[in-house]
Amino acid sequence: MVDERSDVHFPMWRKKVDGSLFEHSMTAIPKWVERLWGISGTFNGVSSKKDEKSKVDIQIKHEGKKILFTGWVTISTSEYKGKPKISSRLEFEKKLTSTLQEIFVMSHMRDLERRMRLNCKPMDIEEDLPFYEFLDIEWDEEKRCFIFKPHYLQKPTFPELFKHLRSKHILNRIEDDVKDGKSKKISKGDWKEKSEISKEMSTENVIYTLIDSNNAEIYVGEAENLARRFKQSRHEIPGWTHYRVDQLPEHFDKKTRVHLERMMIRFLAALINNNSGVESMGISDYMLTNKRIDR
């Protein structure tokens, strides 16, 4: 049961969450919403994101914090049945796309399913997997700011599994596969506590970083399979407390992985103290414990 909102301060559109938000980082603006927000007056003649007048702010509250993103409103003119057709859209930066994917997990998963099927239309996937999520969008014309607020969320069927898929960037890799047929990007990880390493059972082709926050030590390594590597004792930095992982695309072979590892080690050696005599800027009290550092 979801109560209707009592905190709406600006003209609002309750948008059904669909694939355009995730796949294209945008949404078309319906005619009635154009009139409600006065789009044609505010953005008259703005047909490109390169036009500074198209730029707007987008505010959304996520994980207890209000975050601002950049967006763009553009108006385009085409011809339909011999008559001019004017349409407008709201586009936004990729970081907001990722945030929406995290918030609307079920809609994102359903859209991935649609894109993985051949010639599957949005209405078809909604009939097969019938549920809806909604995003309230308000327009503060004075501040040129859109306010996004999730109104209704479908509870994830397997919440811990979805959380794990998100934290391991697996959904991002599926996004890349769907778009390009092959994952081409490096998935950058966040710092995690040592206790989380047991969840890295299927993480392969990686460059990882270890930190001992108690003794101010840092170590960079590479692994074909992270789980197998961490069954070994870590003599280089035995008291490590935190780690992060960058997962490489499948087509990056061992030679490429090692080259990237050597580059990261050499980069760190130029910034922080090390035991190999490489000249460092000494910007931190941390010590790089890698024994092999390229000159």
Buried (B, 14 or more C-beta within 10 A) or exposed (E): EEEEEEEEEBBBBEBEBBBBBBBEBBBEBEEEBBEBBEBEEBBEEBEEBEBEBBEBBBBBEBEEEEBEBBBBBBBEEEEEEEEEEEBBBBBBBEEBBBBBBBBBBBBBBBBBEBBEEEEEEEEEBBEEBEEEBBBBBBBBEEEBBBBBBBBBBBEEEEEEEBEBBBBBBBBBBBBBBBEEEEBBBBBEBEEBEBEEBEEBEEBBBBBBBBBBBEBEBBBBBBBEBBBEBBEEEBEBBEEBBBBBBBBBBEEBEEEEBEEBBBEBBBEBBBBBBBEBEBEBEEEBEBBBBBEEBEE
